[in-house]
Amino acid sequence: MPKIDPVNDMQMSKAPSLLRLQNVSKSFQEGSRERIILDSVSLTVKPGEIVVLLGKSGTGKTTLLNCIGGIDLPSDGQVFIQETNVTLLSEQERTLFRRNHIGFVFQFFNLLPTLSVEENVLLPLELKKGRLTREDHGLATELLDSVGLGDRLKSFPDRLSGGEQQRIAIARALIHDPFLLLADEPTGNLDFDTGLQILDLLEQLSRCNGKTLVMATHSREAIGFADRILTVKGNQLIENSGR
């Protein structure tokens, strides 16, 4: 069971939604046949919640995260993040919105091999601001310290283990202070023990920094720290009543 402070949990239940999906559908045309991935999915997530999406491969978890993050647009329905209707933004506006407000953690890390650890972590902030300051470099060092890699600033990704690369990816996702974290199978490329460490780290950093986290995963170990668990099945989103 997740360790939730009942006072904070009560405050969270009264808080306005940070994320709201209204009847989101997504389909693709495959030849003459329409393939439905999501069918009228609705969801409300409050600030500071950790929501875990379970489901087999191909059920639509990644598609759902892509629609939330504005990487893809739903075929129908609307996605609101705070007061912004993401589905009404242009492609460029969605790019800027993601850059400013959303942090992503991917299964395959997506670190740039020609950049050092520090440069990889700072990249979202550099894209957002254009020019980095001494304070920005200090923040990168603090974040890398928080994930246990403060001594690897000048290393390159090919010198690091998979678990270390994912820790860097988590620091990178937090550097620009997003209010929403989206994690897509963050332990999918890791062994069991390393995967548990990454899950613990994601929970710790999300709660300590007041971030809302929506994570798609096969790992049932993530159930232990989720505030809510949902299953993507049969084009629908089903809320689990128990752990």
C-alpha atoms as one frame of an Amber mdcrd trajectory, in Angstrom:
protein
   0.000   0.000   0.000   1.284   3.496  -0.753   2.307   5.569   2.227  -0.006
   8.571   2.033  -0.322  11.244   4.672  -4.098  11.352   5.329  -4.073  15.146
   5.728  -2.219  15.666   2.451  -4.393  13.023   0.796  -7.515  14.904   1.902
  -6.103  18.140   0.530  -5.261  16.403  -2.747  -8.822  15.058  -3.076 -10.167
  18.614  -2.855  -7.625  20.050  -5.283  -8.568  20.992  -8.861  -7.556  18.535
 -11.547  -4.132  18.834 -13.109  -5.009  16.454 -15.943  -8.418  15.787 -17.460
  -9.308  13.543 -20.377 -12.802  13.868 -21.860 -13.998  10.997 -24.068 -10.611
  10.526 -25.725 -10.621   8.132 -28.660  -7.788   7.124 -30.950  -7.965   5.015
 -34.086  -5.753   4.268 -37.053  -6.623   3.329 -40.604  -5.085   0.013 -41.659
  -5.952  -0.383 -45.314  -9.728  -0.437 -45.522 -10.072  -1.276 -41.824 -10.202
   1.125 -38.894  -8.240  -0.040 -35.871  -9.572   1.404 -32.606  -6.925   1.820
 -29.890  -8.814   3.953 -27.351 -12.582   4.382 -27.208 -14.091   7.319 -25.263
 -11.564   7.238 -22.405 -12.115   9.725 -19.573  -9.779  10.370 -16.645  -9.145
  13.021 -14.014  -5.804  13.260 -12.176  -5.256  15.638  -9.271  -2.014  17.504
  -8.525   0.560  15.295  -6.801  -1.111  11.980  -7.675   0.831   8.960  -8.866
  -1.259   7.014 -11.362  -0.107   3.671 -12.764  -1.448   2.325 -16.064  -1.265
  -1.447 -16.402  -1.989  -3.511 -19.475  -0.511  -5.926 -21.985   1.589  -4.750
 -24.920  -0.534  -3.278 -27.671  -3.458  -2.304 -25.456  -2.889   1.433 -25.899
  -0.874   2.556 -22.865   1.769   4.361 -24.924  -0.890   5.824 -27.219  -2.680
   7.208 -24.181   0.524   8.785 -22.819   1.272  10.275 -26.240  -2.180  11.869
 -26.350  -1.730  13.251 -22.822   1.675  14.694 -23.698   0.577  16.172 -26.999
   2.977  13.984 -28.976  -0.104  12.662 -30.776  -3.629  14.028 -31.074  -6.716
  11.964 -30.253  -9.097  11.169 -33.084 -11.858  12.498 -30.870 -12.214  13.995
 -27.388 -10.162  16.534 -25.469  -7.124  16.612 -23.177  -6.794  19.369 -20.566
  -3.618  19.983 -18.575  -4.440  22.538 -15.926  -6.505  25.057 -17.910  -4.906
  24.342 -21.294  -6.814  22.323 -23.877  -3.843  20.537 -25.430  -5.939  19.218
 -28.324  -6.570  22.769 -29.579  -2.886  23.699 -29.757  -0.940  23.703 -32.985
   1.976  21.292 -33.378   4.461  24.050 -32.545   2.399  25.171 -29.545   2.247
  21.580 -28.259   6.030  21.305 -28.622   6.537  24.456 -26.570   3.978  23.313
 -24.003   5.783  19.984 -23.529   9.127  21.779 -23.309   7.859  24.037 -20.545
   5.527  21.852 -18.512   5.964  18.083 -19.101   8.815  15.721 -18.249   9.201
  12.404 -20.085  10.916   9.194 -18.976  11.159   6.557 -21.719  11.923   2.846
 -21.810  14.997   3.316 -24.014  16.463   6.290 -22.069  16.945   8.415 -25.253
  20.198   9.961 -24.069  22.329  11.665 -26.713  25.605   9.689 -26.968  27.699
  12.709 -27.971  26.673  14.700 -24.879  28.055  14.227 -21.387  25.825  13.296
 -18.453  25.592  16.935 -17.403  24.848  18.103 -20.954  22.104  15.487 -21.366
  20.442  16.573 -18.135  20.662  20.262 -19.036  19.295  19.830 -22.566  15.584
  20.507 -21.785  16.542  23.632 -19.851  18.793  24.798 -22.672  15.980  24.314
 -25.189  13.589  26.187 -22.903  15.848  29.128 -22.004  18.383  29.282 -24.813
  21.279  30.174 -22.546  22.357  28.357 -19.410  23.492  30.056 -16.215  25.784
  28.996 -13.371  22.632  28.326 -11.342  21.399  25.934 -14.060  24.626  23.945
 -13.850  24.269  23.904 -10.069  20.730  22.550 -10.397  21.941  19.780 -12.692
  24.564  18.821 -10.129  21.930  18.769  -7.362  19.610  16.565  -9.421  22.409
  14.175 -10.321  23.367  14.016  -6.647  19.747  13.170  -5.844  19.841  10.183
  -8.232  23.248   9.065  -6.955  25.307  10.139  -9.965  26.782  13.447  -8.892
  30.265  12.100  -9.565  29.529  11.249 -13.225  28.930  14.758 -14.624  31.544
  14.477 -17.367  30.950  10.818 -18.241  29.237   9.775 -21.467  26.198   7.458
 -21.728  28.144   4.553 -23.264  30.209   4.353 -20.062  27.125   3.839 -17.889
  24.890   0.888 -17.045  21.244   0.791 -18.059  20.141   1.670 -14.548  22.514
   4.628 -14.440  21.276   5.853 -17.813  17.681   5.718 -16.598  18.629   7.697
 -13.493  20.090  10.365 -15.762  16.905  10.329 -17.829  14.860  10.929 -14.660
  17.093  13.882 -13.702  16.676  15.232 -17.237  12.891  14.926 -16.959  12.922
  17.071 -13.799  15.474  19.758 -14.732  12.939  22.225 -16.185  10.572  21.862
 -13.212   7.576  20.323 -15.046   4.297  19.893 -13.211   3.536  16.602 -15.001
   5.800  13.554 -15.407   4.942  10.888 -17.980   6.845   7.596 -17.753   6.482
   4.950 -20.462   7.750   1.525 -19.321  10.680   3.087 -17.411  11.867  -0.330
 -16.171  11.262  -2.251 -19.407  14.966  -2.381 -20.343  16.255  -3.144 -16.862
  16.749  -6.257 -14.749  14.350  -6.863 -11.867  16.456  -5.426  -9.030  17.506
  -2.335 -11.003  13.888  -1.853 -12.063  12.798  -1.805  -8.421  15.430   0.833
  -7.655  14.160   3.004 -10.529  10.551   2.663  -9.354  11.562   3.657  -5.822
  13.490   6.627  -7.194  10.567   7.793  -9.343   8.219   7.632  -6.369  10.644
   9.422  -4.052  11.440  12.242  -6.475   7.815  12.691  -7.548   6.573  12.972
  -3.976   9.475  15.093  -2.714   9.130  17.541  -5.608   5.322  17.580  -5.673
   5.086  16.202  -9.207   2.118  14.466 -10.752   3.226  11.156 -12.277   1.386
   9.026 -14.823   3.284   5.823 -15.553   2.599   3.042 -18.034   4.238  -0.207
 -16.979   4.157  -3.996 -17.041   5.739  -4.044 -13.594   3.243  -4.957 -10.920
   5.766  -3.803  -8.315   4.680  -0.253  -9.205   1.293  -1.017  -7.662   2.862
  -0.658  -4.215   3.346   3.096  -4.440   0.516   4.153  -6.765  -2.289   6.348
  -5.496  -4.462   4.877  -8.240  -4.125   1.884 -10.542  -5.866   1.671 -13.893
  -5.825  -1.028 -16.542  -5.986  -0.342 -20.268  -8.054  -3.193 -21.705 -10.444
  -3.563 -24.613  -9.917   0.073 -25.713 -11.107   1.220 -22.281  -9.558   2.497
 -19.066 -10.657   0.449 -16.055  -9.987   1.613 -12.512  -8.792  -1.174 -10.208
 -10.750  -1.358  -6.981  -7.983  -3.069  -4.989  -4.269  -3.764  -4.980
